[in-house]
Amino acid sequence: MPPVNEPAERHTLSMLVDNEPGVLARIVGLFSGRGYNIDSLTVSEVSHASHLSRITVVTTGAPPIIEQIKSQLDRLVPVHRVVDLTVVGKAVERELALIKVRGKGEIRQEALLIADSFRARTVDTTLESFVFEITGKPEKVDQFVSLLEPLGLVEVSRTGVAAIGRGPDGM
């Protein structure tokens, strides 16, 4: 009997790694070398004293593939811990985006109304354009961008997902 294809699921993986040259390249290389896609990637040092960084990766795959990814990440030497925030419980996920919109007259008014309804901030304005800043779940950012497209969307810059588990325990 042929294997049944399991549906792909979105997972947010959080890793605590040594903050040293080449670590990010090794992790990204693990994904690309095995044909896994990275939907979002964020990295930042979280402890200067311990020289540790946190890497958050959003990826999509069938459950066995996600397990394989986690297992392979756990075996990398500079990786101290890998947590699948999707599995351990609800996580807080946020993304920041800067969105530039071009427009005059009624288009400007409509863009401002949409931004206000999404609680986006205007961080730059000229007579012909706006730059909005929005923070929220990736789905919220996607929806905001899609509403601005017909109004004169010029460009979008997104940070990628930052995530942390809920509750009193750390990684």
C-alpha positions in Angstrom: 0.0 0.0 0.0 1.5 3.4 -1.0 2.2 5.9 1.8 -0.6 8.5 2.5 0.6 12.0 2.0 0.1 14.0 5.2 -1.0 17.6 4.8 1.6 20.3 5.3 1.4 22.2 8.5 2.9 25.6 9.5 5.4 25.3 12.4 7.3 28.0 14.3 10.6 26.7 15.6 12.6 28.6 18.2 16.3 27.9 18.8 18.9 29.0 21.3 22.3 29.0 19.7 25.8 30.2 20.2 26.3 33.7 18.9 29.3 33.1 16.7 30.2 33.4 13.0 28.8 30.7 10.7 26.0 29.4 13.0 23.2 31.0 10.9 24.8 29.7 7.7 24.9 26.2 9.1 21.2 26.3 10.1 20.1 27.8 6.8 22.3 25.3 5.0 20.6 22.4 6.8 17.2 23.7 5.4 18.4 24.4 1.9 20.5 21.2 1.6 17.5 19.0 2.3 15.0 21.0 0.3 13.1 22.5 3.2 11.7 26.0 2.8 12.0 28.8 5.3 8.9 31.0 5.3 10.2 33.4 7.9 13.6 33.8 9.7 14.6 36.2 12.5 17.8 36.2 14.5 19.0 38.3 17.4 21.4 38.1 20.3 19.4 37.5 23.5 22.3 37.3 26.1 25.4 39.3 25.7 27.0 37.6 28.8 26.4 34.1 27.5 26.9 35.0 23.8 23.6 33.4 22.9 21.2 34.2 20.1 17.6 33.2 19.4 16.7 32.1 15.9 13.0 31.8 15.0 12.2 29.9 11.9 8.7 29.5 10.4 8.5 26.5 8.0 5.8 24.3 6.5 5.8 20.5 6.2 4.1 17.3 7.0 4.5 16.2 10.7 7.3 13.6 9.9 9.3 16.3 8.0 9.0 18.8 10.9 10.2 16.1 13.3 13.1 15.4 11.0 14.0 19.1 10.8 13.9 19.4 14.6 16.0 16.3 15.1 18.6 17.5 12.6 18.7 21.0 14.2 19.2 19.4 17.7 22.3 17.6 16.4 24.1 20.8 15.3 26.8 21.6 17.8 26.1 25.4 18.3 22.4 24.7 18.9 21.6 24.4 22.6 17.8 23.9 22.3 15.1 23.6 19.7 11.5 24.2 20.7 8.5 23.8 18.3 6.3 26.6 19.6 3.4 25.2 17.5 3.4 22.0 19.5 4.2 23.1 23.0 1.1 25.4 23.2 -0.1 28.7 22.1 2.8 31.1 21.4 2.8 34.8 21.0 3.8 35.7 17.4 4.3 39.1 16.0 5.7 40.7 12.9 6.6 44.3 12.1 6.2 45.6 8.6 6.8 49.0 6.9 4.5 49.6 3.9 4.9 52.4 1.4 1.8 53.6 -0.5 1.6 56.2 -3.2 -1.5 58.3 -3.7 -3.3 61.7 -3.7 -6.7 63.0 -2.8 -9.3 60.3 -2.0 -6.7 57.5 -2.2 -4.8 59.2 0.6 -7.9 59.4 2.7 -8.8 55.8 2.1 -5.3 54.6 2.9 -5.3 56.6 6.2 -8.7 55.1 7.1 -7.5 51.6 6.5 -4.3 52.2 8.5 -6.4 53.6 11.3 -8.6 50.5 11.4 -5.6 48.2 11.6 -3.9 50.5 14.2 -1.0 51.1 11.9 1.1 54.2 12.5 2.1 56.7 9.9 5.9 57.0 10.2 6.7 59.0 7.1 4.6 61.2 4.8 5.1 63.3 1.7 2.6 65.0 -0.6 2.4 61.9 -2.7 3.1 58.9 -0.3 2.9 57.4 3.1 5.0 54.8 5.0 2.9 52.9 7.5 4.3 50.7 10.4 2.1 47.8 11.5 2.8 45.2 14.1 0.7 42.0 14.6 0.2 38.4 13.6 1.5 37.7 10.1 -2.1 37.1 8.9 -3.0 40.7 10.0 0.0 42.1 8.1 -1.0 40.1 5.0 -4.6 41.4 5.2 -3.4 45.0 5.6 -1.0 44.7 2.6 -3.7 43.2 0.4 -6.1 46.1 1.2 -3.5 48.6 0.3 -2.5 47.0 -3.0 -5.3 48.5 -5.1 -4.6 52.0 -3.6 -1.0 52.2 -4.9 1.2 49.9 -2.9 4.8 50.7 -3.7 6.9 48.4 -1.5 6.8 46.3 1.7 9.5 45.5 4.2 8.8 42.8 6.8 10.9 41.7 9.8 9.7 38.1 9.9 8.0 36.4 12.8 9.3 36.9 16.4 7.7 34.4 18.7 7.8 33.4 22.4 6.0 30.7 24.3 3.2 31.7 26.7 3.3 31.0 30.4 5.9 31.3 33.1 8.5 28.8 31.7 11.3 29.8 29.3 13.0 27.7 26.6 
